[in-house]
């Protein structure tokens, strides 16, 4: 059997490692468009090609570590460089493998836990990734039935996409809150404690909060 080759892909973890920054910094580069859109999204996680990541150093404001680059490359068994995302082989994660078998996510997850699924070809930013060919060959050896429709979806470039973070915006707009009452000033000799208490009672009854700030 020919030795498997896996392309150099990097997630936020590997990008932060190469440039000696926190992972949040890499994520911030993406938010601020310093780092462009991912070259691939697999199982909801973004990945970039090595040339894309090294290109962050071209303007001279960032510098990656040559030694860390060497260490990263050594961590990818059979690693090789891809210049264009269109040249990437079919790669899947735990969210796409169920499509291959017509199974649920937890079914495939249990296969992996029980070691009845071929080991991943690479782990990028903590997420396991497989070549589609690796999964299919393993299925053939184990006598597992595959679903052509699921394989076709993957080959067509369909992948589990990144889910937006934060709360889902409400369809119904929030009602406009009522205007605040006009402020009043109470002075010694002009107003009594009863006047202050009455004003405060009206505010509380209408659902407003009250802060008292004495002034001279």
N, C-alpha and C positions, 0 to 999 in steps of 0.2 A: 504494500500500500504506500502511495506517495505521501511524503511528509506534508502535514497540514501547514498552510501559511495563513497568517492572520494580519490584517492591515493595522498600521499604527493609528489608533483612535484615542482621543483624549477627552475626558470629561473635566468638570471643574476641579476635581481632586488632582489630576495629573497636571493641569495647567498651573494650579497654585504651587505644586511641587517644583515644576521647572523654573518658575520665576521667583521662588522663595517668598511667596506671599500667603496670606490666609485664604482659605477657600471662598470666604465671603467676598474677598477682593475680586476674584475671578468672576463671581456672580455679578458683582457691581460693574465690571467691564462689559458684561453682556447687557446689563440694564442700560448703560450709558452708550451702547453701540460701539464701544472700543473693540469689542469682540463681536463679530457679525453673527448672523443666524447660524445655527448648527448645521454642519454638513450632513448629519444623520440624526434621526430621533428613533430610538429603539426602546420599547417597553416604557415609553413616557420619559426617557432620559435623553438629554442632549449630548452629542459628541461632535468633535471637530477633528479634521485631518491634521496630521503633523505639520505640513507646510503652512496651513492656516494659523496654527498656534505659534510657530516660529516667526511668522510674519508680524506678530505683535511687537517684536523688537526692532522692526525696520526703521521706525521714526526716532530711535535713540532714547526714548523716555522709559523704556523697560528693557531689562536684560535677563536672559535665561542662563542657567548654569550648564556649561558643557558637560560637566561630570554627571549632573542630574539627568541630562538628556541621555547620556550613555547608560545610566542605571535604568531609566525608563525603558529604553529599547531592549535591554537585557531581560526585562520582566515580561516581554511579549514573546512567547515561544513561536518561532517561525515568522517573526514580524517583518513586514516590508512596507515601504512608503507608497502611498497612493496620492497622486497629484490632483485628481478630480473626483468629486463624489459620485459621478456617473460610473466610475471604474470600480466602485466598491462591490465586493461579492454580497450575496444575500446573507444578512446577519440577523439573528433573532435573539430575543431575551425571554424571560419567563412569561411575559404577557402574550407573546406571539406563538410560542411552542404549542399551546392548547389548540390553536387553529389547525396545526398540522395533524392533530389526532382527533379533532372534534370533541375535545374534552374541556372540562372546567379548569380554571387556574389552579385550584387547590389540588386537583388530581395530579397535575404535573409537578406542583410543589412537593407533594408527598413522594412522587417518584424520586425527586432529587434528594429528599431527606433520607429515603431508604436506599439510596445509591443504586436505584434501578433506572437511572437516566445517565447517559454518557456525561462525563465531566465537561465543564465549560471549556471553550477554547481560550478564553481570556476573561479576566475580571477587570473592568474599567470603572473607576470611581466607586468601587464597592459592589457593582452590579455584574452578575454573570452574563456572558454573551457566548453564543454558539454560531458557527457557520451553519446555514440551513443544510448543507450537504452532510455535516457531522450528525445532525439530528436524524436525517433520513437514513443514513447508513446504520445508525444505532437501532432505529426502528426495524429495519430489515433483519438485522442480526437477532433481535429479540422477538421477531414475528409479530410486531405490532402493526395494526392496520392504520394507514394514513388516509387523510382526506384530501383529495386533489384540489377541491375548492379552496381550502385553507392554504395550500402550497401556492396556488395561483395568486391568491391575495398578496402573499409575501413577495413573490416574484414580480408582481406588478408595482411593488414599492409601498404597499400599505403597511403601516405600523401603528402600534398604540401611541397616541400623541401625548404631548405634555399637557397636563391638566392645569388650568389657571388656578393660581393661589388666591387665598382670601375668600371673603364671603361672596356668594352669588348676588348680584344686584337685584333688588326687588322690582317686580314688574309694576307694582302700584307705587306712585310717588308718595312720599311722606307728606302728611298735611302740614300746612304752614302754621307754625305756632302763633298764638295770639300775641299782640304787641305788649311790651312791658309797660306798666303804669308809670306815669311821670314821677320823677324823684321829688321828694319834699324835704325841706330843712326845718327842723324844730329848734327854736332858740329859747334860752332861759328868759323868763319874764313875758314872753309872747305866747308860749304854749305850755300846757301842763303835761304831766306824765300820762294822764288819761287820753290826751290827744295822740300821743305817741303809741299808746297801747291800742287805741282804736284803729289807727292806720295799719299797725302791724297785724292786728286781727283780720282786717279786710284782705290783706295780702295773703296770709296763710290760708284763709278760707277759699280764696280763688286759686290755690295750688302753687303760689309763688314761694320761692325761698327768700329768706331775709337775712342780710348781713348788716350789723350795726357797727359803724366806724365813728367813734367820737371825734369831734373837732373843737379846737379852741376858738 
